[in-house]
Amino acid sequence: MADADHMPMHSSYMDYAEHERTYRGFTFAAKWGTAVIAGIIILLAIFLV
């Protein structure tokens, strides 16, 4: 059942520039998202405790 796709997937079909751009965007968002959440938690700990 896993091979019911019937469409060959070769690396030549992949747009590496777009893949790199997407990966960099994801890592950028993950890094800054984590920093913002950590900052919010620290501020909550300072001002609410």
N, C-alpha and C positions, 0 to 999 in steps of 0.2 A: 504494500500500500504506500510505502514511503516514496517509491519511484514512479508514481502515477502522473507525475508532472509532464514527462515526455519532452521537456524543453532542455536542450543542452545548456549547461552553465559553464562557461569558460571565463578565465580571467580577462580575456579580450573584451568581454561585454561590460566590464566594470569601469566606471569613470573614476579613476583614482584621484583626480584633482577634487572632484566633488566629495569623495569619501574622506579625504584629508580635511577638507573644509568643514564637513559635518562633524568629524571626530574632534577637531580643534574647538568647534563651537560647543560641543557637549562637555569637553573637559573644562573649558572656560566657565560654563554655566554651573557645573558641579563644584568647581573650586570656589567661585564667588558665592554660590548659594550656601555652601557649607560655612563659609566665613560669616555671612550675614546671619544665619541661624545661630551660630556660636555667639556672635555679638549680641543678638537679642536675648539669648539665655543668660549671658553674663550680666546684661543690663537688668533683666528681671531679678537675678540673684542679688544684685546690689540694691535696687530700689524697693523690692518687695519683701526682703528679709530683714 
